[in-house]
Amino acid sequence: MNKNGKTTNIFLSGVGGQGTILASNILAEIFLKAGYDVKKAEVHGMAQRGGDVTTHFRFGKKVYSPLIKYGDVDFLLSFEELEALRYINWVKEDGKILINKQEIFPPAVSLGTMAYPSDTEETFKKYFNDNVWMIDGQGVARGLGNVQAANVVLVGAFSNFFPDIEETAWLDAIKGLLAPKLHDLNVKAFYEGRKAL
């Protein structure tokens, strides 16, 4: 990373209850403490009912707007496969995509009025080749005893894209945003995510 004026655009997408907002708050702590200007805008939709949740997240030397232009996303961090597919066209040709291998059926699928895509991974690979990573955040978190830590597993994996940020900075941000009783679990989740990518 550099502070030469370039703004980095990160788009987070998921479904209500997956912890996408916490993930964006961790990123905000990280990049603010690293000396960057940070702007973010969250769209909750019907998050409490399993609706989509998205965050526009931008950092750089000076950022004037939190909103990312269509086709200008450097990194897509998605917590659900269909939500990744929904926003894939926002990503630059050389952008990077990290996806949680989880399928959450929207109401239309449950009602039988639409089918859940069966070839999401092939679609991602077709357009982005080696710039797509899919990890089983739920499975990793389940192995740690709490599937709610899946979002921090994803953050841990995502941290690999920013080698200039010290590992301890990520851990400090995570601990600063979570209750002490959750620290051990989420530190483990972070490290497992780092290894998963």
HELIX and SHEET records of a PDB file:
HELIX    1   1 THR A   20  LYS A   33  1                                  14    
HELIX    2   2 ALA A   47  ARG A   49  5                                   3    
HELIX    3   3 GLU A   81  TYR A   87  1                                   7    
HELIX    4   4 ILE A   88  TRP A   90  5                                   3    
HELIX    5   5 PRO A  107  SER A  110  1                                   4    
HELIX    6   6 THR A  120  PHE A  128  1                                   9    
HELIX    7   7 ASN A  129  ASN A  131  5                                   3    
HELIX    8   8 GLY A  137  GLY A  143  1                                   7    
HELIX    9   9 VAL A  147  ALA A  149  5                                   3    
HELIX   10  10 ALA A  150  PHE A  158  1                                   9    
HELIX   11  11 SER A  159  PHE A  161  5                                   3    
HELIX   12  12 GLU A  167  LEU A  177  1                                  11    
HELIX   13  13 PRO A  180  LEU A  182  5                                   3    
HELIX   14  14 HIS A  183  ALA A  196  1                                  14    
SHEET    1   A 6 ASP A  37  VAL A  43  0                                        
SHEET    2   A 6 ASP A  52  GLY A  60 -1                                        
SHEET    3   A 6 THR A   8  VAL A  15 -1                                        
SHEET    4   A 6 VAL A  73  SER A  78  1                                        
SHEET    5   A 6 VAL A  91  ASN A 100  1                                        
SHEET    6   A 6 VAL A 132  ILE A 135  1                                        
END                                                                             
